[in-house]
Amino acid sequence: IDPSDEEEMRFWEEKNPNISAMAKSNFAAENVVALVCKDFACKAPVTDPESLEALLLSGKA
């Protein structure tokens, strides 16, 4: 989700305000940010493929 895209943000604010808030609070203009969540709890945001892979493979996401 790109917080600078007003139309996209309006959509998410209407459909799921929590997703909208996550996008706004974890935005990095020069990086892709991944959030891995399970059972309504999220791990710290990661910005590199290796860290994302480690989270996904750990089974503890």
C-alpha positions as CSV (number, residue, x, y, z in Angstrom):
1,I,0.0,0.0,0.0
2,D,1.4,3.4,-1.0
3,P,0.4,6.0,1.5
4,S,1.1,8.8,-1.0
5,D,-1.7,7.4,-3.3
6,E,-4.7,9.2,-2.0
7,E,-7.3,7.0,-3.8
8,E,-5.7,3.9,-2.5
9,M,-5.6,5.3,1.0
10,R,-9.3,6.3,0.9
11,F,-10.2,2.8,-0.1
12,W,-8.3,1.3,2.8
13,E,-9.5,3.9,5.3
14,E,-13.1,2.9,4.3
15,K,-12.5,-0.9,4.1
16,N,-10.0,-1.5,6.8
17,P,-8.7,1.4,8.9
18,N,-6.1,-0.8,10.6
19,I,-4.4,-1.6,7.3
20,S,-4.4,2.1,6.5
21,A,-2.8,3.0,9.8
22,M,-0.1,0.3,9.4
23,A,0.7,1.6,5.9
24,K,1.0,5.2,7.2
25,S,3.2,4.3,10.2
26,N,5.6,2.0,8.4
27,F,6.1,3.9,5.1
28,A,9.6,4.2,3.8
29,A,9.8,6.1,0.5
30,E,13.0,4.4,-0.7
31,N,12.3,0.9,0.5
32,V,9.7,-1.8,0.4
33,V,8.5,-2.5,3.9
34,A,7.0,-5.9,4.8
35,L,4.9,-6.6,7.8
36,V,4.4,-10.2,8.9
37,C,1.4,-10.7,11.2
38,K,-0.3,-13.6,12.9
39,D,-3.2,-13.7,15.3
40,F,-3.4,-9.9,15.4
41,A,0.2,-9.5,16.4
42,C,2.9,-8.2,14.0
43,K,6.6,-8.6,14.0
44,A,8.8,-5.6,13.5
45,P,8.8,-4.3,9.9
46,V,11.6,-5.6,7.6
47,T,13.0,-4.1,4.5
48,D,15.3,-6.7,3.0
49,P,14.4,-10.1,1.4
50,E,16.6,-12.1,3.8
51,S,14.9,-10.8,6.9
52,L,11.5,-11.4,5.3
53,E,12.4,-15.0,4.4
54,A,13.7,-15.7,7.9
55,L,10.4,-14.5,9.4
56,L,8.4,-16.5,7.0
57,L,10.4,-19.7,7.5
58,S,10.6,-19.4,11.3
59,G,7.0,-20.3,11.7
60,K,6.9,-17.9,14.6
61,A,5.6,-15.0,12.6
